[in-house]
Structures are given as structure tokens and as C-alpha cells.
């Protein structure tokens, strides 16, 4: 059986801190919160890296503030997964180097950024993760592609180019367009991931939308991932809401029991399984993570 690591997709989510139901009163700083979180769970996902490039100094602090066996999965910067990216999310020097055609926009896409600036962004992202990797604490780099990133040859080539940018790191892929796992494409998608040693991200999320991925349990690498997004259908594709509002859902014990069995199945096929809760409203993620951890133990 492979090792099973259970945690959440953030330790700094504002509604978690504001709830007052997870961190003790003594955990008032960034350092004390991470130290406390790491005393409760063996893994966390760095969701903040999606919104802005992390810094190398920050990564070194994360290494220092956690035990030697603690694992960080890091979400890819949004520009790299073809999401619209606010200009303010780019480093100032690179933002100022953009051509007028891009700098006049509120958001830019990967296609809007000149190649030499893209190369520099990728280089800085790679360097920022190096302290985690050198300490043996980097799990996977998660590439969560948007709902409009549908199955196709060009899209497969782009995923391969992302892996080529980070050759020394483990890459995991999460899809948000159902075409990747349609009856016609599912086998080809899994073969593609296995051939390129890319970890498939199993998900639990609302069903019935074009962006819905079915809760399929598959391994395509020696690391398997499960991400729990909740089942809040009312907010899944709602516009102009926060991530905490979108994923506001508390799993029932019966819902988690069904997944505990599936996680054990993954552990029978993979060296390591990362189980991460993204239902990040208030303390719902930590509650459900603790529940499934007890079931798995």
C-alpha cells in the first residue's frame, strides 16, 4: 500500500482564519499558523501560487517552518494554465516590459506575453520552488486547466511543453472540461498522461456541467491525487464570487466513506496518494480532512 497524505488546499484562507475554529489564539502570525497547520496535517497545497508567483525566500521559510517529512503541492501560476491573468499579478519589471498591446489590457493571456518574458516568468517560478525540491518537500506542481481547455492534439502539446519547462519537478494535471473524460476520449487521455508520466487528478465536484469531471479513480503515475471541491451546484459556475463561496460545502460522513474506499484503491496502485480538500469556506476543509483521515487510519 502506498502512503496516504491528507490535507487541505490552503492554510491561509481568510474565512478559515476568521472562523476561529482551527488555529489556536497563539497562532497569530504567518509562521505560527504554518507551524500549527503542519502539526495537524502532513501535506498542504499552495493555492496562492496560482494568483502570484511565489518567491524563493518564501519557499525557504516554508522549509524552515515545517518538519522534514512535510509535503507541499504547489498550484501552477495561472498564466501558465491559460487563465486570464491580472497585470498586477506579474512582477513589476516584467509588467513594465510588456508591449503596449498587452499593457493596455486589464488581463493578459499566455498568448499576449512575448516569448522572452514568458521564459523569464517560467524561470522565476522554477527557481522559487527549488528550496522545496532541494529539501525533499515538493510533492507535485498542479496544473489545473480552465473549462475552455478542451481535449485536442494542440492542448496535449501544450501540456507537454509545461512539463518540459519544469523537467525536474513532478507534474499533476486537473481538467475542467468534460471532453477529456468523455467515453470517446477517456482511454486516450489516460494513455497520454501515463506515457508522459503526468499524474491524473481525481476530483469530487458538482456534476451536470460542461466543466464537470466525473469522480473517476485512475492512476497514471506513481503519485495519485484526489481534490475535493465540494458539491455546491448553486455556486459552481456562478460569476463574481470568491473561491470560498464557490466551494462552500461540508461533506457528510457517508459521502466521505465512499471516497475512503476509493483512496485505498489508489494507494494499492501508487507509491503515494495526496488527498486534498478544497471546500475552503470557514473550517469545512479541515473538518472533512480530519474525518477522512480517521477513516483511512
C-alpha positions as a printed Julia matrix, in Angstrom:
297×3 Matrix{Float64}:
   0.0    0.0     0.0
   1.21   3.45   -0.86
   1.47   6.26    1.66
  -1.69   8.36    2.04
  -1.27  12.06    2.87
  -4.36  14.08    3.81
  -4.55  17.87    3.98
  -6.23  20.99    2.6
  -5.7   23.32   -0.34
  -4.76  26.32    1.79
  -3.69  27.16    5.31
  -4.16  30.93    4.97
  -7.73  31.15    3.58
  -9.25  34.25    5.24
 -12.55  32.61    6.2
 -10.65  29.78    7.9
  -8.67  32.25    9.99
 -11.76  34.37   10.73
 -13.77  31.35   11.86
 -11.55  30.94   14.93
 -12.26  27.2    14.91
  -8.93  25.82   13.75
  -5.97  27.95   14.77
  -5.34  28.48   18.49
  -5.24  32.03   19.86
  -1.44  31.79   19.97
  -1.24  31.36   16.17
  -1.41  34.99   15.09
   1.46  35.17   12.59
   2.18  33.53    9.24
   4.93  31.5    10.85
   2.87  30.26   13.79
  -0.08  29.34   11.58
   2.05  27.24    9.24
   3.78  25.55   12.17
   0.43  24.72   13.73
  -1.07  23.51   10.45
   1.96  21.26    9.88
   1.47  19.78   13.35
  -2.03  18.67   12.3
  -1.56  17.54    8.69
   1.35  16.12    6.64
   0.59  17.96    3.39
  -0.83  21.22    2.05
  -1.48  22.73   -1.34
  -0.04  26.18   -2.04
  -3.05  27.73   -3.72
  -1.59  31.25   -3.54
   0.94  30.38   -6.27
  -1.95  30.42   -8.75
  -2.59  34.11   -8.05
   1.01  35.36   -7.92
   4.47  33.93   -8.41
   5.9   32.7    -5.1
   9.3   33.97   -4.01
  12.38  31.88   -3.36
  12.77  33.44    0.11
   9.2   32.47    0.97
   9.86  28.88   -0.08
  12.91  28.76    2.19
  10.78  29.96    5.11
   8.22  27.23    4.4
  11.02  24.67    4.54
  12.27  26.01    7.87
   8.81  26.1     9.46
   7.78  22.51    8.74
   9.07  19.06    9.66
  11.45  17.2     7.37
   8.67  14.95    6.02
   6.09  17.67    5.33
   4.94  17.96    1.69
   3.9   21.0    -0.35
   1.92  20.6    -3.56
   2.14  23.86   -5.49
  -0.52  25.14   -7.85
   0.84  26.5   -11.12
   0.74  30.23  -11.77
  -2.47  30.98  -13.68
  -0.8   32.42  -16.78
   0.83  29.03  -17.4
  -2.55  27.26  -17.44
  -4.06  29.7   -19.95
  -6.22  31.52  -17.43
  -6.69  35.3   -17.71
  -4.08  36.96  -15.52
  -4.29  40.41  -13.99
  -1.39  42.66  -14.91
  -0.86  43.35  -11.22
  -0.11  39.64  -10.71
   3.01  39.94  -12.86
   6.33  41.07  -11.37
   6.67  44.81  -11.82
   9.76  44.71  -14.04
   8.15  42.21  -16.42
   4.86  44.07  -16.39
   6.62  47.25  -17.43
   8.41  45.38  -20.24
   5.15  44.27  -21.89
   4.31  45.76  -25.29
   1.56  48.38  -25.38
  -0.85  45.88  -26.95
  -0.69  43.84  -23.73
  -0.07  46.51  -21.08
  -3.23  48.39  -22.05
  -5.39  45.39  -21.11
  -6.77  44.64  -17.67
  -5.95  40.94  -18.06
  -3.48  39.12  -20.26
  -3.29  35.56  -21.52
  -0.21  33.47  -22.17
  -0.53  34.27  -25.9
  -0.27  38.02  -25.14
   3.15  37.81  -23.48
   6.32  37.91  -25.63
   8.38  34.73  -25.58
  11.39  36.2   -23.75
   9.15  37.44  -20.93
   7.38  34.08  -20.74
  10.78  32.4   -20.47
  11.68  34.67  -17.56
   8.37  34.0   -15.77
   8.87  30.25  -16.06
  12.46  30.58  -14.85
  11.4   32.56  -11.76
   8.66  30.05  -10.97
  11.12  27.17  -11.26
  13.64  28.93   -9.02
  11.02  29.77   -6.43
  10.24  26.07   -5.96
  13.88  24.99   -5.78
  14.21  25.29   -1.95
  11.19  23.0    -1.52
  12.55  20.5    -4.01
  16.07  20.56   -2.54
  14.63  19.83    0.9
  12.57  16.91   -0.43
   9.34  18.75    0.39
   7.96  19.43   -3.08
   5.2   16.98   -3.95
   3.73  17.94   -7.32
   3.19  21.08   -9.34
  -0.53  21.13  -10.1
  -1.67  22.35  -13.49
  -5.41  23.0   -13.3
  -6.59  23.87  -16.79
  -9.67  26.07  -17.39
 -13.14  24.98  -18.56
 -12.4   26.14  -22.12
  -9.26  23.95  -22.38
 -10.89  21.06  -24.23
  -9.4   17.75  -25.36
  -7.28  18.01  -28.5
  -3.87  17.49  -30.04
  -2.76  21.11  -29.62
  -3.81  21.03  -25.97
  -1.81  17.84  -25.4
   1.23  19.5   -26.95
   0.79  22.46  -24.61
   0.68  20.19  -21.57
   3.89  18.52  -22.77
   5.5   21.95  -23.12
   4.61  22.73  -19.5
   6.34  19.57  -18.34
   9.38  20.43  -20.47
   9.58  23.8   -18.67
   9.9   22.05  -15.29
  11.78  18.84  -16.11
  12.98  18.15  -12.56
   9.57  18.52  -10.88
   6.6   16.14  -10.71
   3.59  17.4   -12.67
  -0.09  16.72  -11.98
  -2.92  17.63  -14.34
  -6.51  18.54  -13.47
  -9.03  19.06  -16.23
 -12.09  21.29  -16.11
 -13.62  20.35  -19.47
 -15.59  17.12  -19.65
 -14.35  16.25  -23.15
 -11.11  14.87  -21.7
 -13.01  12.1   -19.93
 -15.84  11.51  -22.36
 -16.46   7.91  -23.39
 -14.71   8.56  -26.7
 -11.63  10.31  -25.23
 -11.1    8.8   -21.78
  -8.77   5.99  -22.83
  -6.65   8.28  -24.99
  -6.43  10.87  -22.2
  -5.21   8.32  -19.67
  -2.72   6.85  -22.16
  -1.38  10.34  -22.84
  -0.89  11.05  -19.14
   0.77   7.67  -18.48
   3.09   8.0   -21.47
   4.26  11.39  -20.21
   4.37  10.38  -16.52
   1.79  13.02  -15.59
  -0.33  12.42  -12.51
  -4.07  12.45  -13.15
  -6.04  14.43  -10.57
  -9.18  12.63   -9.42
 -11.87  15.06   -8.33
 -15.11  15.25   -6.43
 -17.21  18.17   -7.67
 -20.73  19.09   -8.82
 -21.93  17.1   -11.82
 -24.06  18.06  -14.81
 -21.98  20.99  -16.12
 -19.68  21.18  -19.16
 -16.9   21.88  -16.67
 -17.78  18.78  -14.62
 -15.27  15.96  -14.41
 -16.72  12.64  -13.23
 -15.31  11.14  -10.0
 -13.1    8.64  -11.81
 -10.42   6.81   -9.85
  -7.32   6.34  -12.01
  -3.56   6.3   -11.58
  -1.27   7.47  -14.36
   1.92   7.94  -12.33
   3.4    6.73   -9.05
   1.71   9.68   -7.28
  -2.09   9.87   -7.24
  -4.14  12.91   -6.28
  -7.71  13.47   -5.14
  -9.06  17.0    -4.8
 -12.4   17.65   -3.1
 -14.17  20.74   -4.43
 -17.49  20.17   -2.66
 -20.84  19.6    -4.33
 -22.37  23.07   -4.25
 -24.21  23.16   -7.59
 -25.65  26.63   -6.94
 -22.22  28.26   -6.89
 -20.13  26.01   -9.16
 -20.29  28.24  -12.25
 -21.57  31.41  -10.6
 -19.78  34.6   -11.63
 -18.23  37.29   -9.43
 -17.93  35.27   -6.23
 -14.95  34.3    -4.11
 -13.33  30.87   -4.12
 -14.57  30.33   -0.57
 -18.15  30.98   -1.71
 -17.79  28.72   -4.75
 -16.54  25.76   -2.72
 -18.79  26.28    0.31
 -19.79  22.7     1.1
 -19.44  20.31    4.01
 -19.2   16.62    3.08
 -21.3   14.17    5.03
 -19.8   11.15    6.72
 -21.41   8.82    4.17
 -20.0   10.85    1.25
 -16.53  10.58    2.72
 -16.85   6.86    3.45
 -17.41   6.23   -0.26
 -14.22   8.11   -1.08
 -12.18   6.44    1.66
 -12.65   3.14   -0.17
 -11.56   4.75   -3.46
  -8.48   6.32   -1.82
  -7.42   2.88   -0.6
  -7.79   1.6    -4.16
  -5.46   4.35   -5.36
  -2.99   3.53   -2.6
  -2.86  -0.06   -3.83
  -1.6    1.21   -7.21
   0.5    4.26   -6.32
   3.54   4.97   -4.18
   1.83   7.96   -2.62
  -1.7    9.41   -2.6
  -2.38  13.1    -1.92
  -5.9   13.76   -0.6
  -6.66  17.48   -0.56
  -9.81  19.33    0.44
 -10.62  22.49   -1.48
 -14.01  23.15    0.15
 -12.27  26.11    1.71
 -15.14  28.01    3.31
 -14.58  28.57    7.03
 -13.26  25.36    8.65
 -15.1   22.92    6.37
 -11.93  21.68    4.64
 -10.06  20.95    7.87
 -13.12  19.24    9.37
 -13.55  16.95    6.37
  -9.8   16.3     6.13
  -9.74  15.18    9.76
 -12.8   12.99    9.2
 -11.43  11.09    6.22
  -8.04  10.8     7.87
  -9.67   8.96   10.79
 -11.49   6.69    8.36
  -8.29   5.89    6.5
  -6.31   5.33    9.69
